[in-house]
């Protein structure tokens, strides 16, 4: 799953973060607490497997931040 957030109910933490505009915190919460992978994490796995081109992918979804550990499969 890549950045497909489950339906939210009023009062859920993710719902509250969206209403506050705390999108960086929302992304961290969804990754660490809910287990939803970002599009960059999913793409990084496919790049490592040789399934997609890293340059074309970066142009489409945005470049990868070098400080983040995108490759979880290594």
C-alpha positions as MATLAB code, in Angstrom:
seq = 'XXXXXXXXXXXXXXXXXXXXXXXXXXXXXXXXXXXXXXXXXXXXXXXXXXXXXXXXXXXXXXXXXXXXXXXXXX';
ca = [
       0.000    0.000    0.000;
       1.423    3.383   -0.914;
      -0.089    6.510    0.557;
      -3.599    5.148    0.390;
      -4.944    6.236    3.723;
      -7.838    4.300    5.214;
     -11.140    6.076    5.625;
     -11.040    8.247    8.683;
     -13.596    8.919   11.364;
     -13.960   12.255   13.089;
     -11.763   12.176   16.168;
      -9.163    9.773   14.776;
      -5.594   10.998   15.156;
      -5.027   11.089   11.395;
      -8.248   13.040   10.925;
      -7.129   15.560   13.525;
      -3.703   15.942   11.925;
      -5.280   16.590    8.526;
      -7.600   19.236    9.981;
      -4.602   20.904   11.680;
      -2.586   20.860    8.467;
       0.177   18.885   10.210;
       1.077   16.896    7.103;
       4.662   16.012    8.073;
       3.401   14.604   11.374;
       0.591   12.831    9.512;
       3.073   11.152    7.155;
       5.191    9.988   10.097;
       2.129    8.726   11.980;
       0.780    6.850    8.965;
       4.166    5.238    8.289;
       5.133    4.306   11.842;
       1.788    3.709   13.539;
      -0.543    2.576   10.756;
       2.005    0.904    8.478;
       1.236    2.777    5.264;
       4.289    3.121    3.027;
       5.028    6.350    1.183;
       5.216    6.395   -2.596;
       8.965    6.993   -2.239;
       9.415    3.905   -0.060;
       7.459    1.762   -2.510;
       9.387    3.194   -5.460;
      12.735    2.665   -3.733;
      11.976   -1.026   -3.272;
      11.083   -1.343   -6.961;
      14.233    0.544   -7.992;
      16.402   -1.797   -5.905;
      14.669   -4.785   -7.540;
      15.396   -3.300  -10.976;
      11.724   -2.955  -11.862;
      11.629    0.785  -12.474;
      14.073    3.473  -13.583;
      15.284    5.759  -10.759;
      15.627    8.909  -12.899;
      12.181    8.672  -14.474;
      10.660    7.799  -11.110;
      12.270   10.785   -9.377;
      10.999   13.085  -12.109;
       7.460   11.760  -11.641;
       7.159   11.584   -7.841;
       9.907   13.956   -6.713;
      13.486   13.340   -5.810;
      14.489   11.181   -2.866;
      15.845   12.714    0.317;
      19.276   11.166    0.965;
      18.868   11.189    4.768;
      15.847    8.890    4.741;
      16.234    5.122    4.697;
      13.974    4.381    1.722;
      15.344    0.931    1.067;
      13.772   -1.378    3.632;
      14.447   -4.517    1.590;
      18.253   -4.417    1.862;
];
